[in-house]
Amino acid sequence: MARPAYTSGADTTLSTSGGVDRLSTVTAIGLVVALVAPIIYTLILDPYLFGEDFDPTSRALVGYVVMWSLAGTVLAFTIFGERSPLSTIGFRPLSLPLIAVAVGAGVTLSLLVPLLSVVVDAVVGAGPSDVMDLATQTPIWVLAAGVVTAGLTEEILFRGYSIERLIALTGRPWLSGLTSLAAFVAIHLPTKSVAHVLGVVLPLGLALTALYLWKRNLTLVIIAHLLVNSPMIILAIAA
C-alpha cells in the first residue's frame, strides 16, 4: 500500500493516495504526544510527584526534561513515523524580511505583555503578574534554560506539529489554531496567577498562533517567542 505524504509547501495537507487510515492513526498518536501529554504531566503528574516543599529548581529542571523529551519524540515521530520532512511542521528557511518580522513581533509583544497584565489586573482584580517574582527568585541559569525550553519545545508541540496536523485532518486553520492554543494555555494554569494567564499567556499564545498561521514558518515563531521571554533574563540580571 502506498504511503500518503504531507506536502512540503506552505499549506501542508494529507495526500488522498492509499494508506490514509494508517497515516491518520500515526498522526493521531503524534497529536496525543504534542497536545495531551504536556497537559497530563503539568496538571496531573507534576502536582502528584512534587509537593509544595520540593526544591523548585529541581522541579523546573524535571519539567524542562519532560518538554524536551516530548518535543524530541514529535520530531522523531515526524521523520520516522510519518516519514515526512520537518518542513511539514514549519521548519523552513528564513529570508531577511521574515527575520525582520520575527524580531519585530518578538520585541512588540515583549513590550505589550506587561501592559496587558496590568490592564487585566485593573479590570478583574486578579492580582499582580508573577513575571517579576519568577525573574527575581529563580537562578539566572535556570531562567535562561526555561526561556530556551519554552521558546523551542512549546512552539514545536503547540504550533508547528499540532497546527499543521490538525489543519491536514480538518482543513480548518483557525479551529486548529484555537485547539492548540487551548492546550498551550492549559499547561500554564497550575503555576501561573490568573492575571498572568489572562494578561500574558492567553494573548501571547493567540499572537504567536496568528503569526504562525500567517507565515507558516516555525523558525520565525520560535525567534519571536524567545524574544518575548528574554526580558525576564534582563530583569533577573538587574535585580
C-alpha positions as CSV (number, residue, x, y, z in Angstrom):
1,M,0.0,0.0,0.0
2,A,1.4,3.4,-1.0
3,R,2.1,5.8,1.8
4,P,0.3,9.1,1.8
5,A,2.6,12.1,2.3
6,Y,2.3,15.6,3.6
7,T,3.1,18.2,1.1
8,S,6.1,20.4,1.9
9,G,4.7,23.7,0.8
10,A,3.2,26.4,2.8
11,D,-0.2,24.6,3.1
12,T,0.5,21.2,4.5
13,T,-2.3,18.7,3.6
14,L,-2.8,15.0,3.6
15,S,-2.5,13.1,0.3
16,T,-5.6,11.3,-0.9
17,S,-3.5,8.3,-2.1
18,G,-3.5,4.9,-0.4
19,G,-2.8,4.4,3.3
20,V,-4.8,7.4,4.6
21,D,-6.1,5.3,7.5
22,R,-2.6,4.4,8.6
23,L,-1.3,7.9,8.4
24,S,-4.4,9.2,10.2
25,T,-3.6,6.8,13.1
26,V,0.0,7.7,13.2
27,T,-0.9,11.4,13.2
28,A,-3.5,10.9,15.9
29,I,-0.8,9.4,18.1
30,G,1.5,12.3,17.3
31,L,-1.2,14.8,18.3
32,V,-1.7,13.0,21.6
33,V,2.1,13.3,22.3
34,A,2.0,17.0,21.3
35,L,-1.2,18.2,22.9
36,V,-2.4,15.7,25.6
37,A,0.9,14.5,27.1
38,P,2.1,18.0,28.2
39,I,-1.3,18.6,29.9
40,I,-1.2,15.3,31.7
41,Y,2.2,16.0,33.0
42,T,1.5,19.6,34.1
43,L,-2.0,19.1,35.5
44,I,-1.7,15.6,37.0
45,L,1.8,14.1,37.2
46,D,3.7,17.3,38.3
47,P,1.4,18.0,41.3
48,Y,1.3,14.4,42.3
49,L,5.1,13.8,42.1
50,F,6.2,17.1,43.6
51,G,4.9,18.6,46.9
52,E,5.0,22.2,48.0
53,D,8.3,21.7,49.8
54,F,10.1,20.1,46.8
55,D,13.1,22.1,45.5
56,P,11.7,24.5,42.8
57,T,14.9,24.4,40.8
58,S,14.9,20.6,40.6
59,R,11.1,20.6,39.8
60,A,11.7,23.1,37.0
61,L,14.6,21.1,35.5
62,V,12.4,17.9,35.5
63,G,9.8,19.9,33.7
64,Y,12.3,21.0,31.1
65,V,13.4,17.4,30.5
66,V,9.8,16.3,30.0
67,M,9.2,19.1,27.5
68,W,12.4,18.4,25.5
69,S,11.6,14.7,25.6
70,L,8.1,15.3,24.2
71,A,9.4,17.7,21.5
72,G,12.1,15.2,20.5
73,T,9.5,12.5,20.3
74,V,7.4,14.6,18.0
75,L,10.4,15.4,15.7
76,A,11.3,11.7,15.6
77,F,7.7,10.8,15.0
78,T,7.5,13.2,12.1
79,I,10.7,11.8,10.4
80,F,10.4,8.1,11.2
81,G,6.7,7.5,11.9
82,E,5.2,9.7,9.3
83,R,8.3,9.7,7.0
84,S,7.8,13.3,6.4
85,P,10.4,16.2,6.3
86,L,10.5,18.7,9.2
87,S,9.3,21.3,6.7
88,T,5.8,19.8,7.1
89,I,5.8,21.1,10.7
90,G,7.0,24.6,9.7
91,F,10.8,24.3,9.8
92,R,11.7,26.4,6.8
93,P,14.5,28.8,5.9
94,L,14.1,32.5,6.9
95,S,14.6,35.3,4.4
96,L,15.7,38.7,5.7
97,P,12.2,40.1,5.6
98,L,10.9,37.2,7.7
99,I,13.7,37.7,10.2
100,A,12.6,41.3,10.4
101,V,9.0,40.1,11.1
102,A,10.2,37.7,13.8
103,V,12.3,40.4,15.6
104,G,9.6,43.0,15.2
105,A,6.9,40.7,16.5
106,G,9.0,39.5,19.4
107,V,10.0,43.0,20.5
108,T,6.5,44.3,20.2
109,L,4.9,41.5,22.2
110,S,7.6,41.8,24.9
111,L,6.6,45.4,25.3
112,L,2.9,44.8,25.2
113,V,2.7,41.8,27.5
114,P,3.5,43.6,30.8
115,L,0.9,46.3,29.9
116,L,-1.7,43.7,29.2
117,S,-1.1,42.1,32.6
118,V,-1.5,45.4,34.3
119,V,-4.8,46.1,32.4
120,V,-6.2,42.7,33.3
121,D,-5.3,43.3,37.0
122,A,-7.0,46.7,36.9
123,V,-10.2,45.3,35.3
124,V,-10.7,42.0,37.1
125,G,-8.6,42.5,40.2
126,A,-6.8,39.2,39.6
127,G,-3.6,40.2,41.5
128,P,-0.2,41.2,40.1
129,S,1.5,39.2,37.5
130,D,4.1,36.8,38.7
131,V,6.7,37.6,36.0
132,M,8.7,39.8,38.4
133,D,8.7,37.1,41.1
134,L,9.8,34.5,38.6
135,A,12.6,36.7,37.3
136,T,13.9,37.7,40.8
137,Q,13.5,34.4,42.6
138,T,14.8,31.9,40.0
139,P,18.6,31.3,39.4
140,I,19.6,33.0,36.2
141,W,20.8,29.8,34.5
142,V,17.6,28.1,35.3
143,L,15.6,31.0,34.0
144,A,17.7,31.1,30.8
145,A,17.2,27.3,30.3
146,G,13.5,27.9,30.8
147,V,13.4,30.7,28.2
148,V,15.1,28.4,25.6
149,T,13.0,25.4,26.5
150,A,9.7,27.3,26.2
151,G,10.7,29.0,23.0
152,L,11.6,25.8,21.2
153,T,9.6,23.0,22.7
154,E,6.3,24.8,23.1
155,E,6.4,26.0,19.5
156,I,7.3,22.5,18.2
157,L,4.4,21.0,20.2
158,F,1.7,23.6,20.2
159,R,2.3,25.5,16.9
160,G,4.3,23.5,14.4
161,Y,3.2,19.9,14.7
162,S,-0.2,20.4,16.2
163,I,-1.5,23.2,13.9
164,E,-0.1,21.6,10.8
165,R,-1.5,18.1,11.5
166,L,-4.9,19.4,12.7
167,I,-5.2,21.5,9.5
168,A,-4.3,18.4,7.5
169,L,-7.0,16.5,9.2
170,T,-9.7,19.1,9.5
171,G,-8.9,21.7,6.8
172,R,-9.8,24.5,9.3
173,P,-6.8,26.7,10.2
174,W,-8.4,28.7,12.9
175,L,-10.1,25.7,14.6
176,S,-6.7,24.0,14.5
177,G,-5.0,27.1,16.0
178,L,-7.6,27.5,18.8
179,T,-7.3,23.9,19.7
180,S,-3.5,24.2,20.1
181,L,-3.9,27.5,21.9
182,A,-6.2,25.8,24.5
183,A,-3.5,23.2,25.2
184,F,-0.8,25.9,25.4
185,V,-2.9,27.9,28.0
186,A,-3.7,24.7,29.9
187,I,-0.1,23.8,30.7
188,H,0.4,27.2,32.3
189,L,-2.6,27.1,34.6
190,P,-1.1,25.3,37.7
191,T,2.0,27.6,38.1
192,K,0.7,31.0,37.0
193,S,-1.6,33.5,38.6
194,V,-4.9,34.4,37.0
195,A,-3.5,37.8,35.9
196,H,-0.5,36.1,34.2
197,V,-2.7,33.6,32.4
198,L,-5.2,36.2,31.2
199,G,-2.8,39.0,30.6
200,V,0.3,37.2,29.3
201,V,-0.2,33.5,28.4
202,L,-3.5,33.9,26.5
203,P,-2.7,37.0,24.4
204,L,0.9,35.8,23.8
205,G,-0.4,32.4,22.7
206,L,-3.0,34.0,20.5
207,A,-0.5,36.3,18.9
208,L,2.0,33.5,18.3
209,T,-0.7,31.3,16.8
210,A,-1.8,34.1,14.5
211,L,1.8,34.7,13.5
212,Y,2.2,31.0,12.7
213,L,-1.0,30.8,10.7
214,W,0.1,34.0,8.8
215,K,3.6,32.9,7.8
216,R,3.5,29.1,8.4
217,N,7.2,29.3,9.4
218,L,8.1,27.7,12.8
219,T,11.6,29.1,12.9
220,L,10.1,32.6,12.7
221,V,7.7,32.0,15.6
222,I,10.5,30.4,17.7
223,I,12.6,33.5,17.4
224,A,9.6,35.7,18.3
225,H,8.8,33.5,21.4
226,L,12.5,33.7,22.5
227,L,12.5,37.4,22.3
228,V,9.2,37.7,24.2
229,N,10.6,35.8,27.1
230,S,14.1,37.2,27.1
231,P,13.3,40.3,29.2
232,M,12.9,38.0,32.2
233,I,16.6,37.3,32.0
234,I,17.3,41.0,31.9
235,L,15.1,41.6,34.9
236,A,16.9,38.8,36.8
237,I,20.4,40.2,36.0
238,A,19.2,43.7,37.0
239,A,17.6,42.5,40.3
